[in-house]
Amino acid sequence: MSENTQPNSGPPAAAMPHRRRVRYAGKNPRRYEEKYKEHRQVGDTVAKVLASGKTPAGTHRPIMVAEILSVLAPQPGAVGVDCTLGYGGHAEQFLRALQPGGRLLGLDADPIELPKTEARLRALGFGPETFTAHRTNFAGLPQVLATAGLAGVDMVLADLGVSSMQIDNPARGFSVKETGPLDMRMNPQRGQPASALLAHSQPEALTRLLVENADEPHAAALGTALAGRSFATTSALGEAIRQALPRLTRDEAGLSVRRVFQALRIAVNDEFSALTTLLLQLPKVLNPGGRVAVLTFHSGEDRRVKKAFEAGLQSGVYAAIAQEVLRPGPEERRENSRASSAKLRWARMAA
């Protein structure tokens, strides 16, 4: 044996089997868990999704951050409330601006997303002395403040509507894009799902709901076609809406599908009632000179906010309000398609 030859120390180790990444039939995978590689942080997928103007699954891109920071003007040592915590994008910016010495309370009714967001903000270094999370919708704001030992706060944000995490997950039933149970509840542990609401509705009542909650122009036809029927899935309801409007183009029918889903979501979660309650409570929870900003996504919400702020200005409760609605700039609308319908209004308490 040559002096450079090593003795054989045993059989060669078994080669690791090569694992190919999952391939999908067709252009798009069928299952939510497979489709959204960005949900599992695969490679540079997140960057590609962001660059395309879309929102990575399981995340939410905060809307009009610069404008909201400008009108609320958070200062170190102040106390604020994010009434719709969601993914925590706005909250993170508030927490940075409120330091040192400031405090933020985050409210959200969603028991699935709230723990994730709390953990995310904790990982960024915001401890319980700086940030607390509370599982309630914004109608419960006075109770939250009382529990926290606060007589009032310096700023309040309410970002209304549904978050991207809820829209993207078909198991929540908010979107017709992927088949899922027709649920739509922000808190799946409370209330009735959208399927039950439709099954128990009468045509006249459903027609009124579609008008009041979504300004649906075909409300009468849809109220007659959908009321009292049982729909187990989002896709089944979407198809029934299209069948009820045979003279519309596919795009026109698609708009009605989205409006019907919006109207049902608002009703299932009693969103208008919660918003009205919040608007009535704001003068009682804001400190003198305190500020509020409300981000809305359709006309029904915006009308309520506008009227409440105008009434507060006339009565002297508010010293100033937004004279014109603020909207996302063209760059933000281009980079985030879900920002396109956003409207921002603000008010400042009298000193």
N, C-alpha and C positions, 0 to 999 in steps of 0.2 A: 504494500500500500504506500502510495506517495505520501510524503510528510505534509502535503497540502490538502490531502483528501481526508474529509471528516467521516467518521464511522456513521452508519445509519442508525439513528437513535430510535427508530420505530416506524410504524406505518404513517404515511402522510395524512395530515388532518383533512377531514372531509370538507369539501368546498361548500361554502354557504350557498343555498339555492337562491337564484336570482328572482327577485320579486318585481314584477312589472307594476307600474302604477295603474290605478283603475281606469279602464277605458269605458266610454259610454256609447250606447247605440244611438246613432243619429247625431245631429248637431248639438242638442241639448240633453243633459241627463234628466231623468224624470223625478228623482227624489230630492227633496230639499237638502238632506244631509250630504248627498253626493254633489249636487249642483254647485253649491257655494264653497269652492275650495278656499276662498278668502276667509270663510268662517273658521277654518282650521289653520289659517296663517301659512298656506302653502306657497313657498317661493316668493316671487315678487307680484303675486296675484293682487294683493291689496293695492299696491301702487298702480297697477294697470286699471283696476276698477275705479279708483279715484280719478285717474287721468281721463277716463272716458266720461266723467260727469255723473257717475252713479255712486251709490252708497254701498260699501262692502257689507255683506250679510252679517247680522249679529251686531252691527254697530249703528250709530246715528250721528250724522253730521250736524252740529248746532248751526242754526240759521240766524243771520243778521247779528253776529256776535259783536262786531264793532259798533253798530248802531245801538244795540242794547246797553253796552257798557257806557256809551256816550250819554244816553238819556237817564240811566240810573246812577251814574257817577259814583260807584262804590268807593269808599274811602277806608284806609286802615282804621281798625277799631270799631267799625260800624257793624250792625247786625242786619242780615238779610234773609230772605226766604225765596227758595226756588220751588214754586208750587207744583211744578211738573218736572221732577228730577230727570226722568228718562235715562239716557246713557251717561248723563253728567257732564256734557260738553260745556254748557253755560256755567254750571256749578263750579267746574274747575277754574274757569276764568274769574269768577266772583271770589273764590277762596284765595286766589293769588292776590287779587286787588284789596281784599279786606285785611290782609296781614300787614303788620303785626297787630294782634289783639282783637281781630274781628271774628265774627261767628256767622255760620250759615246753617239754616235748617232746610232740609230737602224733603219734599213731600211727593209721594207717588202711591197710587192705589194698586199697582201691579206687583203681586207677590212673587212673580217669577223673575222680573228684571231688577227689582229694587235691591235684593241682596248682592247681585252682581255689580251694580253701580256703587254700592257702599264699599264693597271690597276693592273696586278699582280706585276710588278716591282715597281709601286708607293706604293703598300701596303707593300713592303719590305723596304720602307723608302728612295727610290731614287727619289728625286724631280726633277723638270724641269731644275734646275741649274746643275744637275749631268747627267740626262738622258733625251733625246728627241727622240720621235718616228716619223718616216717619211714614208708616204705611197707612195712608189715608188720601182721599182726594182733597182738592183745595177748599171744598166746603167745610172741612174740618179744621181750618187754619186757627180760629180762636182757641179751640181745645188744645191744639198743639202748643200754642204760645203759653197758655195757662200752665200746662204740664212742664214746660221749660222755664217757668218763672219769669216770663217776659211780659211787660205791660204793652209794649209796642216794638216795631222794627223800623229800620231806616229805608229799606227797599224791598220790593216784591216783584218777582217775575212770574208770569203765567204763560207758558208756551202750550197753547191748546192743540187738540187733535191727537193723532195717533203717531207713535214713534216708528222709526224704520225697523227696529227689532221686531215689533209686533206685526207690521205689514209683511215683512219678509218671511215670517214663520207661518206656513200654511196651517199648522196645528192650532193657531189662534183664530183662524177663520175671518180675518180682516180683508183679505184680498182674493179676487177671483183668478189671479194669475196662476196659482197653484191650487190643486184640489185639496180641500181640508174640511173639517166639520164646520157647519154654519153656526159659529159661536159669537165672536166679536166682543166678548166681555173683557174689559181691562183687568178685572179681578175675577178669574174663572171660578172662584169659590163663592161668589155672591150673585144673586139675581138670576134671571132667565136668559138663555142664549137667544140669538136672533131667530133660530129655527122655531122656537116656542112662540116668540112674539108673532111671527107670521102665521103660524098654525092657529093661533087664537084670535087673530084680528078680523075685523069686519071691513068690507070694501070702503065704506065712507070714512072710517077712522084711519085706514091705511092711506087713503088718498090725501087726507089732511096732513098726515105725518110726512108724506113725501114732499108736499108743498112747503110746510113749515121748516123742515130740517134740511132740505136740499134744493128748493126752488125747482123741482122737477116739472118740466112742461108737459109731460105725458102722464102725470100723476093719476088722472081718472082711469085711463086705460090700464095702467099697472096696478092700481088698487083693486080693480075688478078681477084682473088676471091672477094676482098673487095671493090675495087675502084668503085665509082659511086653508091654504095648501101646506103640505109637509115637504120641506126640502132638507135633506140630510147633509148636503155638501154645498160648498161655495159654487162649484161648477154647475150643479143642478139649478141653483137659483139664477146664475148668470145666463144659462141657456134659456130658462123660462122667460127672463126679461127680454131677451132677443126675439123669442118667438112671439111675444105679446106686441112687438113693434115691428112687424114685417116690412113696413114701407120705408123704414129708415135705412140709411147706409150702414155698413159695418162700423165705421168710426162714430157715427151719430148714436147708434145703439150702444156702443162702448161707453160713451159719455153717460148715457142713462144708467148703465150697469154701475158705474162708479158713483153716480148720485144716489142710487137706491142703497148701495152698500153704506155710503156716508150717512144717509138718513136712518138706517137701521142701527148703525153703530152709535149714533147720537142718542137714539131712543133707548137702546139696551143699557147704556151707561148713564142715562139721565144727565147728559152733559150740559144741556141748557139750564136745567134747574141748578146744577152745581155752579155754573158760571154766574147766574143771577145772584146766588147766595154769596159768592165771593165778591162781586161788585158792590153789594150792599154792605159787606163786612169791611171793605178796604179802609174807609174813613175811621173805623174803630180800631184798626190794628196798626195803622201807619203813624209814626211819630210826626210831630210838627215839622214841616219841610220835607217829609219822607216822599219817596217816589215809587211809582208803579209803572210797569210796562207789560202790555198784553200782546202776545203774538197770535194772530188768528189766521185761519186758512179757508174760510168761506164766509159768505155774506151774512148768514144768520148770526154767527159769532160776532162779526165786526159791527153789525147794527146794534147789538146789545151793549158792546163796549163803548161805542161812540155816544149813544144816548145817555148811558150812565155817567160818562165823563163830562158831557155837556151839562147835564143836570147838576153835577157836583160843582162845576165852575159857576153856574148861575146862582147857586145857593151860597157860594162863598166857601164851601168845603175845600175845593181845590183852588190854588192860586194860579195855576196854569195847566193847560192841556195841549196835546198835539193839535194844531190847527189843520194840518193835512196828514193823511195816513202816510207812513213811511213804508217803502218797499225795498226788497233786495236789489242791489245794483246789477247791471248786465253781466259782469264777470261772475258774480255768485250764482246767478241763474244759469249761466252757461256751465259752471263747474258742478252745480248741484241742482238737478232738475226738480227735486222735491221742494225747492225753495220758491218756485215760480208763483205760487198762489198766496204766499205769506204777506200779511199786513201787520204793521206794528203801530200801536197807539200808546201814549204815555200820559201820565198826569202827575202833578206835584201838589202835595198837601199845603194848605195855608200854614204860615209860621205861627 
